Amino acid sequence: MTGPAAAPVPDAPASLDVSGLAFAYPDGHQALFGVDFCVARGERVALLGPNGAGKTTLVLHLNGILTGGTGTVTVAGLPVDKRNMAEIRRRVGIVFQDPDDQLFMPTVREDVAFGPAAAGVKGAELEACVDRALTLVGMAEFKDRPPHHLSFGQRRRVAVATVLAMEPEILVLDEPSSNLDPASRRELADILRSLDVTVLMVTHDLPYALELCPRALILSDGAIAADGPTAALLSDDDLMRAHRLELPFGFDPRSVRASG
Ligand SMILES: Nc1ncnc2c1ncn2[C@@H]1O[C@H](COP(=O)(O)OP(=O)(O)OP(=O)(O)O)[C@@H](O)[C@H]1O
């Protein structure tokens, strides 16, 4: 899982394939209208779009938290459906925006051990798995602390560790840079760059998307409005305006190159 991030291999099977995904909530609100995109193994892709565009709704379909729409989602060729749910949840790890939605055990160690233990990992192997995930996010020394005694940024790192402990093939992050101070924001970017994993990152932090993700998707009104190199999309003033995307004042997207 560690080591330099793999460059996308054009002929490799898609890590994630979303095809014709449409979904209405039980109250009838249609949130997604035929979403199509593929992500290759090892790619890092930003999912951008204004409030209410359907980003969270889309993400919740990637590991079957939401089902019941039409179209298909496959992970390394495996359809996301009831029969495959355990395997899909092992392969697709979602880090929610609020770490408190993810941390519920008395200690950091137990939170990180929870997923692998439920998957049958035990004893020394389980300890090694917890240590590995906490070391990856720089939180090994906090193993015996209660999560609610940690700062927000530290809880975000532990939440990432709970997902990495499952050795996912796809790491989905919802607003990973929100509420982080500049150093923590950069350190999390360094951690994400160091992982050999496919990343889909939902974010309103456009400079962060540019730094981390060579490719971006713009979701707007429940459909993909654009898919291309992040710097090109963020440099397209008409596209940005049409989808309520704004860069910080004076920020030049051409001045940053996403590092692979
Ligand atoms: N449980 C629900 N029932 C009905 N409608 C919902 C529900 N959850 C979300 N929606 C609606 O679906 C649409 C998409 O919401 P979603 O949360 O996916 O957007 P988003 O792109 O993640 O927005 P944000 O950037 O604000 O987080 C919105 O119009 C929202 O009001």
The ligand as a Tripos MOL2 file, in Angstrom:
@<TRIPOS>MOLECULE
LIG
   31    33     1     0     0
SMALL
NO_CHARGES

@<TRIPOS>ATOM
      1 N1        -31.9000   12.2220    2.3210 N.pl3     1 LIG1
      2 C1        -32.2500   13.0490    1.3310 C.ar      1 LIG1
      3 N2        -33.5410   13.1270    0.9360 N.ar      1 LIG1
      4 C2        -33.9140   13.9440   -0.0730 C.ar      1 LIG1
      5 N3        -33.0520   14.7340   -0.7670 N.ar      1 LIG1
      6 C3        -31.7720   14.6960   -0.4000 C.ar      1 LIG1
      7 C4        -31.2980   13.8610    0.6630 C.ar      1 LIG1
      8 N4        -29.9620   14.0400    0.8000 N.ar      1 LIG1
      9 C5        -29.6170   14.9490   -0.1460 C.ar      1 LIG1
     10 N5        -30.6960   15.3420   -0.8570 N.ar      1 LIG1
     11 C6        -30.7310   16.3010   -1.9810 C.3       1 LIG1
     12 O1        -29.9890   15.7480   -3.0620 O.3       1 LIG1
     13 C7        -29.2300   16.7710   -3.7200 C.3       1 LIG1
     14 C8        -27.7620   16.3820   -3.7140 C.3       1 LIG1
     15 O2        -27.2860   16.4090   -2.3720 O.3       1 LIG1
     16 P1        -25.7890   16.0240   -2.0130 P.3       1 LIG1
     17 O3        -25.6690   16.0430   -0.5350 O.co2     1 LIG1
     18 O4        -25.4490   14.7660   -2.7190 O.co2     1 LIG1
     19 O5        -25.0080   17.2550   -2.6560 O.3       1 LIG1
     20 P2        -23.4670   17.6460   -2.5270 P.3       1 LIG1
     21 O6        -22.9820   17.8900   -3.9050 O.co2     1 LIG1
     22 O7        -22.7370   16.6310   -1.7250 O.co2     1 LIG1
     23 O8        -23.5510   19.0380   -1.7470 O.3       1 LIG1
     24 P3        -22.5330   19.7660   -0.7170 P.3       1 LIG1
     25 O9        -21.4120   20.3320   -1.5460 O.co2     1 LIG1
     26 O10       -23.4210   20.8590   -0.1640 O.co2     1 LIG1
     27 O11       -22.1000   18.7680    0.3230 O.co2     1 LIG1
     28 C9        -29.5340   18.0710   -2.9770 C.3       1 LIG1
     29 O12       -30.5230   18.7760   -3.6820 O.3       1 LIG1
     30 C10       -30.0570   17.6140   -1.6290 C.3       1 LIG1
     31 O13       -30.9820   18.5420   -1.0990 O.3       1 LIG1
@<TRIPOS>BOND
     1     1     2 1
     2     2     3 ar
     3     2     7 ar
     4     3     4 ar
     5     4     5 ar
     6     5     6 ar
     7     6     7 ar
     8     6    10 ar
     9     7     8 ar
    10     8     9 ar
    11     9    10 ar
    12    10    11 1
    13    11    12 1
    14    11    30 1
    15    12    13 1
    16    13    14 1
    17    13    28 1
    18    14    15 1
    19    15    16 1
    20    16    17 2
    21    16    18 1
    22    16    19 1
    23    19    20 1
    24    20    21 2
    25    20    22 1
    26    20    23 1
    27    23    24 1
    28    24    25 2
    29    24    26 1
    30    24    27 1
    31    28    29 1
    32    28    30 1
    33    30    31 1
@<TRIPOS>SUBSTRUCTURE
     1 LIG1         1 GROUP 0 **** ****
